[in-house]
Amino acid sequence: MTHRSTLSIAAVLLFAPALAFSLERVAAPDDADVYFITPFADEAFEGPVTVRMGLRGMGIAPAGVEVEGTGHHHLLVNMPLEEVDLDTSLHFSDQTRHFGGGQTEGTLDLPAGTHTLQLLFMDYRHVSFDPPVVSEQITITVR
């Protein structure tokens, strides 16, 4: 593979979440489950919120690394799952947080108020599994 080809592939992987075209979704293992370790539903915070994400039945790999049975975490902040187009790469925004390096923990600096959080585990392309591997939506309060 040439240096130019490697750069082209890297560019596609880097900007793939911004592309809005339909991609084939693959099935996750039947026992796949994603969940919050912290925070707890209805928990109240002062300052930043640390989110710790759990996973059963699959492995974690960084975005752009295609390994069967793996993916990476995404966090929906104040965004219902129904508003996410699961057939395209998830765009990057304050409402759709990506943990494409394979992280299982992150810190959110949210404004005071009530917020909903939901985990969405996606494949190496930032595309949902079929059916989606998603946590329950929880509500937290930042004071």
C-alpha positions in Angstrom: 0.0 0.0 0.0 1.3 3.4 -0.9 1.7 6.3 1.5 -1.0 8.2 -0.5 -3.4 5.3 -0.1 -2.8 5.1 3.6 -3.5 8.8 4.0 -6.7 8.5 1.9 -8.0 5.6 4.1 -7.1 7.5 7.3 -9.0 10.6 6.0 -12.1 8.5 5.3 -12.0 7.0 8.7 -11.4 10.3 10.4 -14.3 12.0 8.6 -16.6 9.1 8.2 -18.8 10.1 11.1 -19.6 13.4 9.3 -20.8 11.6 6.2 -24.6 11.0 6.0 -25.1 8.0 3.8 -26.8 4.7 4.7 -24.5 1.9 5.7 -25.2 -1.8 6.3 -25.7 -2.5 10.0 -24.3 -5.7 11.4 -25.7 -7.8 14.2 -24.1 -7.7 17.7 -23.8 -10.9 19.7 -27.2 -11.8 21.4 -25.8 -11.2 24.9 -24.3 -7.8 24.1 -25.3 -5.2 26.8 -24.1 -1.7 27.5 -24.8 0.0 30.9 -23.8 2.9 33.1 -21.4 2.1 36.0 -21.7 5.7 37.0 -23.6 8.0 37.3 -26.7 6.5 38.8 -30.2 7.4 37.6 -31.6 10.5 39.5 -28.2 11.4 40.9 -27.3 15.0 41.6 -23.9 16.6 41.0 -21.9 19.8 41.7 -19.5 20.4 38.8 -18.3 17.9 36.2 -19.9 14.5 35.9 -17.7 11.4 35.5 -19.3 8.8 33.2 -18.1 5.2 33.5 -19.4 2.8 30.8 -19.8 -0.9 31.2 -20.1 -3.6 28.5 -20.9 -7.3 28.4 -20.8 -9.8 25.6 -18.5 -7.7 23.3 -15.1 -6.2 23.2 -13.9 -2.6 22.8 -11.7 -1.4 19.9 -11.0 2.1 18.7 -12.9 3.7 15.9 -11.6 2.7 12.5 -10.3 -0.7 13.8 -12.5 -3.5 12.3 -12.5 -6.5 14.7 -15.5 -8.8 14.8 -17.5 -8.5 18.0 -16.1 -5.1 19.0 -17.1 -1.5 18.9 -16.8 1.7 21.0 -19.0 3.8 23.2 -21.1 6.9 22.3 -23.1 8.9 24.7 -26.3 10.7 23.9 -26.8 13.8 26.0 -30.3 15.3 26.0 -31.0 13.4 22.8 -33.7 10.7 22.5 -32.6 7.6 20.7 -35.5 8.1 18.3 -33.8 11.2 17.0 -30.7 9.2 15.9 -30.5 7.9 12.4 -29.1 4.4 13.2 -28.4 3.7 9.5 -25.7 6.3 9.1 -22.5 7.2 10.9 -23.2 9.2 14.0 -22.1 12.8 13.7 -20.0 14.5 16.4 -21.8 17.1 18.6 -22.4 18.2 22.2 -25.4 15.8 22.1 -23.5 12.9 20.6 -20.3 12.3 22.4 -17.8 9.8 20.9 -15.3 7.7 22.8 -13.6 6.5 19.6 -10.3 5.8 21.3 -11.9 2.9 23.1 -12.4 4.9 26.3 -14.7 3.5 29.0 -14.7 6.7 31.1 -15.2 10.4 30.4 -16.0 13.7 32.1 -18.9 15.9 31.1 -19.0 19.6 31.9 -22.8 20.1 31.8 -24.7 23.3 32.6 -26.9 23.4 35.7 -30.2 21.6 35.2 -31.7 18.2 34.4 -30.1 16.1 31.7 -30.7 12.8 30.1 -27.9 10.3 29.3 -28.0 7.2 27.2 -25.2 4.9 26.0 -25.1 3.7 22.4 -22.4 1.1 21.5 -21.5 1.3 17.8 -19.1 -0.4 15.4 -15.8 0.8 14.0 -17.6 3.1 11.5 -19.7 4.8 14.2 -22.7 2.9 12.9 -25.3 1.2 15.2 -25.5 -2.5 15.5 -28.8 -4.1 14.4 -30.6 -4.2 16.8 -28.9 -1.3 18.6 -26.8 -2.0 21.7 -28.1 0.7 23.9 -28.5 1.4 27.7 -31.5 2.6 29.5 -31.8 6.4 29.4 -31.1 7.9 32.8 -31.8 11.4 34.2 -29.2 13.3 36.3 -29.2 16.8 37.8 -26.3 19.2 37.8 -26.6 21.9 40.5 
